[in-house]
Amino acid sequence: MQTVSRTPMDWALNAPVAARAATVLTGRTLLERAAAAFFAVAILVIALYTWVRPDYNWDMVAYVATALEDRIEDPVDLHRETWAQISPGARPAQLYEIQQGNPYNVHQWNNPVDFESQLSMYRVKVAYVAALRALEPVFGLVGGALFVSIASLLGIGVLALRWLGEERALQSAFVLAPVLVIADLTHMSTAITPDILMALISLLAIHWLLKGRDWPAAAALLLSVLVRPDNIILVFALLIAAVAFGWRKLPMAVTFVASFAACLLVSKLGGHPGWWAHFYFSCVQIQNSMIGFQPDFSLFDFAHGYVRGVLVSLLDNDWPALLALFMAGWVLLARAGRMGTGRENALMFALAIGTLGKFASFPLPDDRFYFAFMAGMAIILACRWNPRFDRVFAKGTTS
């Protein structure tokens, strides 16, 4: 008769004390609380890091300058006051980078008129600039920008936990937290830009749409477009989903029309150079001055922008891999009958085509531009997958 050898690990795992510990540690209530605590701690750690070591970058400088335009008209004075606001809080290495780190930054540091010409691409984020001005009496402009970033991060954390709790999927938080970090939550928070505020508002709208609260979602989506006009892509994707999946079409149609009109208005009032000039600046070749910059359309430059966007996205960013992973997860959960009968499929469809549409309309490669789409899909799939680690569920699946 052949004997089965047992390793020290086998003896340890089958010891009575190990069995009792497993019984205690794999209770559903304990694991749900542990998952919620794990997620909350992850969010709080990112918030603390953002507060202690914010990333002073060129975009932050430009938003502070834009917020100052309502009281300073002279480019030289605007340039001086902007740097007076930025310099005290920036670390020496950060200040060197945003002033001397590359030829573009050097030029903007030394040329106030050209510096002001860049702001036409920032004025269109009217709700974000308005938020900075509203918070200025309490925090200052730089502190206000930091407050918006941290508050938005905490808002995303609270919303995600509430969403998981409503779907009785709190144990999914063990998986969701690292996925959101991979999707760029940490960097987006520390970067102090409007992207994280737009993501919070967009996720709130998606949550409301899932619950059938179409008009509050429509209002949130319009606000998100005022924070970042390119979020009209999400609105359009949701309109397509409403038509394709038989939702009430009026809320999304009204939102799209209002968003489109808002984009035209803020672009005109803010002196935005137009889609092609902005595309050329961001995706083909950066310009030291935007004064009178209206390049002729070129198919070669157009293709160059997309090739660059594809390569940098695949080599240096994670959103393409996450999108592929989420699509595979969607298919597998649908085949297993776990995608539900509500709006989950329609929202997954909208977020997927919205991601591709956003890249197609403006091929910026950075993860932060796609975070709202990635986070929305991640939360929906986490709720429908609802992984369970507790002992009762394990016994039920093996019996």
SVG drawing of the C-alpha trace seen along z (x, -y; Angstrom):
<svg xmlns="http://www.w3.org/2000/svg" viewBox="-38 -95 54 97">
<polyline fill="none" stroke="black" stroke-width="0.4" points="0.0,0.0 1.4,-3.4 1.7,-6.0 1.1,-9.7 3.9,-11.9 2.8,-15.1 4.9,-18.3 5.2,-20.6 2.8,-23.0 0.2,-20.2 0.5,-19.6 0.3,-23.3 -2.8,-23.8 -4.6,-20.8 -3.8,-21.6 -6.8,-22.4 -5.6,-25.9 -5.4,-26.6 -8.9,-25.3 -10.3,-27.6 -8.4,-30.6 -9.8,-29.9 -13.3,-29.7 -12.9,-33.0 -11.1,-34.8 -13.4,-33.6 -16.7,-34.8 -18.7,-36.9 -19.2,-39.9 -15.6,-40.1 -14.4,-39.8 -16.8,-42.5 -15.6,-44.9 -12.0,-44.0 -12.5,-44.6 -14.2,-48.0 -11.4,-48.9 -8.7,-47.9 -10.3,-50.0 -10.8,-53.0 -7.2,-52.8 -5.9,-52.7 -7.9,-55.9 -6.8,-57.6 -3.1,-56.7 -3.4,-58.2 -5.1,-61.3 -2.3,-61.7 0.4,-61.3 -1.4,-63.9 -1.5,-66.4 2.2,-65.8 3.7,-65.5 1.5,-67.0 2.8,-67.0 3.5,-70.6 3.4,-70.4 2.9,-72.6 -0.9,-72.1 -1.2,-73.1 0.7,-76.4 -1.6,-77.1 -4.8,-76.5 -3.6,-78.9 -2.8,-81.5 -6.2,-81.0 -7.9,-81.6 -6.0,-84.8 -7.1,-86.2 -10.3,-87.7 -8.3,-90.3 -5.0,-90.7 -5.0,-91.7 -1.3,-92.5 0.7,-89.3 3.8,-90.4 1.8,-90.9 -0.1,-87.7 3.1,-85.8 4.7,-87.3 1.7,-86.6 1.3,-83.1 4.8,-82.1 4.4,-84.0 1.6,-81.6 3.3,-78.5 6.8,-78.9 6.3,-78.8 4.8,-75.3 6.9,-73.6 9.9,-71.6 13.2,-72.8 13.3,-69.9 9.7,-70.5 10.3,-74.2 13.3,-73.5 11.3,-71.0 8.4,-73.3 10.7,-76.3 13.8,-74.7 13.0,-71.1 12.6,-71.3 12.8,-73.9 9.1,-74.6 9.1,-75.2 12.1,-77.5 10.3,-79.5 7.2,-79.9 9.3,-80.9 11.0,-83.6 8.1,-84.9 5.0,-86.2 3.1,-87.0 3.6,-83.5 2.8,-82.1 -0.6,-83.8 -1.3,-82.5 -1.3,-79.0 -4.2,-79.7 -6.8,-79.5 -6.7,-75.7 -7.4,-75.9 -10.1,-78.6 -12.6,-76.1 -12.6,-74.1 -14.9,-76.8 -16.3,-74.8 -12.9,-73.8 -11.6,-77.4 -14.7,-78.7 -14.2,-76.2 -10.6,-77.4 -11.8,-81.0 -14.6,-80.1 -12.1,-78.3 -9.4,-81.0 -10.6,-83.0 -10.3,-80.0 -7.3,-78.0 -5.7,-80.2 -5.6,-79.1 -2.9,-76.4 -4.5,-75.2 -7.9,-75.2 -6.6,-73.1 -5.2,-70.7 -8.4,-70.6 -10.5,-69.8 -8.1,-66.9 -8.2,-65.4 -12.0,-66.0 -12.7,-64.3 -10.5,-61.4 -12.3,-60.9 -15.6,-61.3 -14.7,-58.5 -13.8,-56.3 -17.1,-56.9 -19.1,-56.4 -17.4,-53.2 -17.9,-51.7 -21.5,-52.8 -22.0,-51.3 -20.5,-47.9 -22.5,-47.9 -25.8,-48.5 -25.0,-45.5 -23.9,-43.4 -20.5,-43.1 -18.2,-44.6 -15.7,-41.8 -15.0,-43.0 -13.2,-45.9 -10.2,-43.7 -9.9,-43.5 -11.3,-47.0 -8.7,-49.0 -5.6,-47.7 -7.4,-47.9 -8.2,-51.6 -4.6,-52.3 -3.5,-50.6 -6.0,-52.8 -4.0,-55.8 -5.9,-56.9 -2.8,-57.8 -1.1,-59.8 -4.3,-61.5 -4.9,-62.6 -1.4,-64.0 -1.3,-65.8 -3.8,-68.5 -5.8,-68.8 -9.5,-68.7 -9.5,-65.1 -10.2,-63.6 -13.1,-66.0 -14.6,-65.1 -14.1,-61.4 -16.0,-61.8 -19.0,-63.5 -19.0,-61.0 -19.0,-58.0 -21.9,-59.6 -23.8,-60.0 -23.1,-56.4 -24.3,-55.2 -27.5,-57.2 -28.1,-55.9 -27.8,-52.3 -30.5,-53.2 -32.7,-54.7 -32.3,-58.3 -31.8,-59.7 -32.4,-63.4 -30.0,-63.8 -27.5,-61.8 -28.1,-64.2 -27.4,-67.2 -24.2,-65.6 -23.0,-64.8 -23.6,-68.4 -21.5,-69.6 -18.8,-67.2 -18.6,-68.7 -18.2,-72.1 -15.3,-70.7 -13.7,-69.1 -15.5,-69.7 -14.1,-66.5 -16.4,-64.5 -19.1,-65.2 -17.8,-61.9 -19.2,-60.0 -22.5,-61.9 -22.7,-60.9 -21.8,-57.3 -24.6,-57.2 -27.0,-58.6 -26.1,-55.8 -26.6,-53.3 -30.0,-54.8 -31.1,-54.4 -29.6,-50.9 -30.8,-49.5 -34.2,-51.2 -33.8,-53.6 -35.6,-56.8 -33.9,-58.8 -35.0,-62.3 -32.6,-62.8 -29.5,-61.8 -30.6,-63.7 -31.2,-66.9 -27.9,-66.5 -26.0,-66.0 -27.6,-69.1 -27.0,-71.2 -23.4,-69.9 -22.7,-70.6 -24.0,-74.1 -22.0,-74.6 -18.8,-73.4 -19.4,-75.9 -20.0,-78.7 -17.0,-78.2 -14.7,-77.7 -15.8,-80.9 -15.7,-83.0 -12.4,-81.4 -10.7,-82.0 -10.0,-78.3 -7.8,-77.8 -10.0,-75.0 -9.8,-71.2 -7.1,-70.9 -4.7,-73.5 -5.2,-71.9 -4.7,-68.4 -1.5,-69.6 -0.2,-71.2 -0.9,-68.1 -0.4,-65.2 2.1,-66.4 4.4,-69.2 4.1,-71.5 4.1,-75.2 5.9,-77.9 3.2,-80.4 -0.4,-79.9 -0.8,-83.5 -2.2,-83.2 -1.4,-79.5 -3.7,-78.0 -1.8,-75.3 -3.2,-73.8 -4.7,-70.4 -2.3,-67.6 -3.1,-64.0 0.5,-63.1 0.4,-65.1 -3.0,-63.7 -1.7,-60.1 1.4,-61.0 -0.7,-62.0 -2.5,-58.7 0.6,-56.6 2.2,-58.5 -0.9,-58.1 -1.2,-54.3 2.5,-53.7 2.7,-55.7 -0.6,-54.2 0.6,-50.7 4.1,-51.2 3.7,-53.6 0.1,-53.4 -2.3,-50.8 -5.7,-51.7 -5.6,-49.6 -4.7,-46.5 -7.4,-47.3 -10.0,-47.8 -9.1,-44.4 -9.3,-42.8 -12.7,-44.4 -14.1,-43.3 -13.0,-39.7 -14.6,-39.9 -17.8,-41.3 -18.1,-38.4 -17.4,-35.8 -19.8,-37.2 -22.5,-37.5 -22.0,-33.9 -22.3,-32.8 -25.6,-34.8 -24.2,-37.2 -24.5,-40.6 -28.1,-41.1 -31.2,-42.3 -30.8,-45.9 -28.7,-48.6 -25.3,-47.0 -24.8,-45.8 -25.8,-49.1 -23.5,-51.0 -20.6,-48.6 -21.3,-49.2 -21.4,-52.9 -18.1,-53.0 -16.4,-50.8 -17.3,-52.8 -16.7,-56.0 -13.2,-54.9 -12.5,-54.2 -14.3,-57.3 -12.3,-59.5 -9.1,-58.2 -10.4,-58.5 -11.4,-62.1 -8.2,-63.2 -5.5,-60.5 -3.9,-61.5 -2.3,-58.4 -2.3,-59.2 -4.3,-57.0 -5.9,-59.9 -7.9,-60.8 -9.6,-57.4 -9.9,-56.9 -13.6,-57.6 -14.3,-55.0 -12.0,-52.4 -13.3,-53.0 -16.9,-52.8 -16.4,-49.5 -14.3,-48.2 -17.0,-48.9 -19.8,-47.5 -17.9,-44.2 -16.8,-44.0 -20.5,-44.2 -21.6,-41.6 -18.6,-39.2 -19.0,-39.7 -16.1,-37.5 -16.6,-35.8 -13.9,-34.7 -16.0,-33.7 -16.3,-30.1 -20.1,-29.8 -19.9,-30.6 -16.9,-28.3 -18.8,-25.4 -21.8,-26.1 -19.8,-26.0 -18.0,-22.8 -20.9,-20.7"/>
</svg>
